[in-house]
Amino acid sequence: MAKLLSEAETNPGEESDRRRVRSFVLRAGRVTEGQKRALSELWPVFGLVECGDQLDLAALFGNSHPVIMEIGFGNGDATWQMAASQPQENFLAVEVHKPGVGHLLLKLEEHGLSNVRIACEDAVELLDKRIPAASLAGVRIYFPDPWPKKRHHKRRIVQAPFIGLLAEKMQIGGILHLATDWAPYAEHILEVMHNCQSFENLSPGGGPVSKPAWRPATKYEQRGERLGHGVFDLVFRRIA
């Protein structure tokens, strides 16, 4: 497998080593008392324990329903709404920011949802090391950081090696759904996907599609709309 999103970093007096450029930056955020309670009491129910073992998704969810991975769920409002409206699908939701994880845990408890599991870790490492090949029925990535400055483009999660990794982990016929409110990022995604033979664009014109019914509005989408940004939904199908 190609090395994922890596660059060289040299330290004085040490040999140059290789490290992966992450698509996120861990930022400080206030965790409310309710979220602290959720992280303590509800994480053992819904949370994924970090370890090196490959996941048994049927055992994790207690059934063999299709599994959809959502990468970077923010505060989780779209996640719980999708889970509530699609009870015959399981959602593996990934987010590194603790306040968002705590918020989603509270919503799962409030709405009595059992078809969500949460990973608070790097989604790329989780995919690479713990997700079985051809096991995901879908992947959803909504409003990832567009890293608009040119020198930061290497931090964008949608890169050819990452899409290749998704292709390994998704079932034939699985749906990859991305959404962004940053037009240059939408163009970047379309270029990357056009050069990947493992997916086909479900737009007849080869561009964005109308917003699918399964995607609720997100906080980042609403903020982008207030700023006058367009919203671009990009949907692809995994093919042989």
C-alpha positions in Angstrom: 0.0 0.0 0.0 1.3 3.5 -0.7 2.4 5.5 2.3 -0.4 7.7 3.4 0.0 11.5 3.1 3.5 11.6 4.4 6.3 14.2 4.3 9.9 14.2 5.6 10.8 16.0 8.8 14.4 16.5 9.8 15.5 17.3 13.3 19.0 18.7 14.0 21.4 15.9 14.8 18.9 13.2 14.0 18.2 11.1 10.9 15.3 12.3 8.7 12.2 10.3 9.4 8.8 10.0 7.7 5.5 11.1 9.4 2.0 11.3 8.0 0.6 14.8 7.6 -2.7 14.8 9.5 -5.8 16.5 8.0 -6.8 17.8 11.4 -5.3 19.9 14.3 -6.3 19.0 17.8 -7.7 22.3 19.2 -8.8 23.1 22.7 -12.5 23.1 23.4 -14.7 23.5 26.4 -16.3 20.2 27.6 -19.5 20.9 29.4 -20.5 19.1 32.6 -23.1 17.1 30.7 -20.5 16.1 28.1 -18.1 15.1 30.9 -20.8 12.8 32.3 -21.4 11.3 28.9 -17.7 10.7 28.3 -17.5 8.9 31.6 -20.8 7.0 31.7 -21.8 6.5 28.0 -18.4 6.0 26.3 -18.2 2.4 27.6 -21.5 1.7 25.8 -20.8 3.5 22.5 -17.1 4.1 22.4 -14.5 2.1 20.5 -11.5 1.1 22.6 -8.2 1.9 20.9 -6.1 -1.1 20.3 -4.3 -2.8 17.4 -6.8 -5.6 16.7 -8.9 -5.6 13.6 -12.6 -5.0 14.2 -15.3 -7.5 14.0 -18.0 -5.1 12.9 -20.9 -7.6 13.4 -19.7 -8.2 16.9 -19.2 -4.5 17.5 -22.8 -3.7 16.6 -24.4 -7.0 17.6 -25.9 -7.5 14.1 -24.9 -7.9 10.5 -26.5 -4.7 9.2 -24.5 -2.6 6.6 -21.9 -0.3 8.2 -21.4 3.3 7.2 -18.4 5.2 8.4 -18.7 8.9 9.0 -15.4 10.7 9.2 -15.2 14.0 11.1 -18.7 14.3 12.5 -18.2 17.6 14.3 -20.9 17.9 17.0 -22.7 14.8 15.8 -26.1 16.3 15.0 -26.1 15.0 11.5 -24.9 11.6 12.8 -27.7 10.9 15.2 -30.3 12.2 12.7 -29.0 9.7 10.1 -28.9 6.9 12.6 -32.5 7.7 13.7 -33.8 7.8 10.1 -31.9 4.7 9.0 -32.3 2.1 11.8 -31.3 -0.8 9.5 -27.8 0.6 9.0 -25.0 0.9 11.5 -22.9 4.0 11.8 -19.2 4.0 12.8 -18.7 7.7 13.6 -15.1 9.1 13.9 -14.1 12.4 15.5 -11.0 13.5 17.4 -12.5 16.5 19.3 -13.9 15.5 22.8 -16.7 18.1 23.0 -18.3 16.8 19.8 -17.9 13.2 21.0 -19.6 14.2 24.3 -22.4 16.0 22.5 -23.1 13.0 20.2 -23.1 10.6 23.2 -25.8 12.7 24.9 -27.9 12.7 21.7 -27.6 8.9 21.4 -28.9 8.6 25.0 -31.6 11.2 24.5 -33.0 9.5 21.4 -32.5 5.9 22.4 -30.2 5.0 19.5 -28.2 1.8 19.5 -26.9 1.7 15.9 -23.9 4.1 16.4 -20.4 3.4 17.7 -17.9 6.2 18.1 -14.1 6.2 17.5 -12.2 9.2 19.0 -9.0 8.7 17.0 -7.4 9.4 13.6 -9.7 8.0 11.0 -6.9 7.2 8.5 -5.1 5.1 11.1 -8.4 3.4 12.1 -9.1 2.6 8.4 -5.6 1.4 7.7 -5.1 -0.9 10.8 -8.5 -1.9 12.1 -11.2 -1.9 9.4 -11.4 -5.2 7.4 -11.1 -5.1 3.6 -14.4 -4.7 1.7 -16.4 -4.3 4.9 -17.9 -0.8 4.6 -21.2 -0.2 2.8 -20.6 3.5 2.7 -18.3 6.4 3.8 -19.6 9.9 4.5 -17.3 12.9 4.9 -19.2 16.1 5.4 -17.5 19.5 5.3 -13.9 18.5 6.1 -11.4 21.3 6.7 -10.7 22.7 3.2 -7.3 23.9 4.2 -7.6 26.8 1.7 -4.1 28.1 1.7 -1.9 26.5 -1.0 0.8 25.5 1.4 -1.7 23.6 3.5 -3.3 21.7 0.6 -1.2 18.6 1.6 -3.4 18.5 4.8 -6.6 17.9 2.9 -8.0 14.5 3.7 -9.0 13.8 0.1 -5.8 12.7 -1.6 -5.2 9.9 -4.0 -3.6 7.5 -1.4 -6.5 8.1 1.0 -9.1 7.3 -1.7 -7.1 4.2 -2.5 -7.4 3.2 1.1 -11.2 3.8 1.1 -11.4 1.6 -2.1 -9.8 -1.3 -0.2 -12.2 -1.0 2.8 -15.4 -0.5 0.9 -17.7 -3.1 -0.7 -18.4 -3.1 -4.4 -21.5 -0.9 -4.8 -20.7 1.0 -1.6 -21.4 4.8 -1.7 -18.8 7.5 -0.9 -20.6 10.8 -0.2 -18.7 14.0 0.4 -20.0 17.5 0.9 -18.1 20.8 1.0 -19.0 24.5 0.9 -15.6 25.4 -0.5 -15.7 25.4 -4.4 -11.9 25.0 -4.9 -12.0 21.9 -2.6 -14.9 20.5 -4.6 -12.8 20.9 -7.7 -9.9 19.2 -6.0 -12.1 16.3 -4.9 -13.5 15.8 -8.4 -10.0 15.8 -9.9 -8.7 13.2 -7.4 -11.8 11.0 -7.9 -11.6 11.3 -11.7 -8.1 9.8 -11.5 -9.3 6.9 -9.4 -10.6 3.9 -11.3 -12.2 2.3 -8.3 -15.1 4.8 -8.1 -17.7 6.2 -10.5 -19.3 9.6 -10.2 -23.1 9.2 -9.8 -23.6 12.7 -11.4 -24.5 12.3 -15.1 -22.6 15.5 -15.7 -19.5 14.4 -13.8 -19.9 17.1 -11.1 -21.9 17.7 -7.9 -25.3 16.2 -7.4 -28.4 17.5 -5.6 -28.3 17.1 -1.9 -29.2 13.4 -1.1 -32.2 13.0 1.2 -30.1 11.0 3.7 -27.9 14.0 4.6 -29.2 16.4 7.3 -27.9 19.9 7.4 -24.7 20.4 9.5 -23.5 23.2 11.6 -20.6 23.8 9.2 -23.0 23.8 6.2 -25.2 26.4 7.9 -22.2 28.6 8.7 -21.1 28.4 5.1 -24.5 29.4 3.8 -24.5 32.4 6.1 -21.2 33.4 4.5 -22.7 33.1 1.1 -20.9 29.8 0.1 -22.4 27.3 -2.2 -22.8 23.7 -1.0 -21.5 20.9 -3.2 -22.5 17.2 -2.7 -20.3 14.7 -4.4 -21.4 11.1 -4.6 -19.4 8.2 -5.9 -20.0 4.4 -6.2 -17.3 1.8 -5.6 -16.9 -0.3 -8.7 -14.9 -3.4 -9.5 
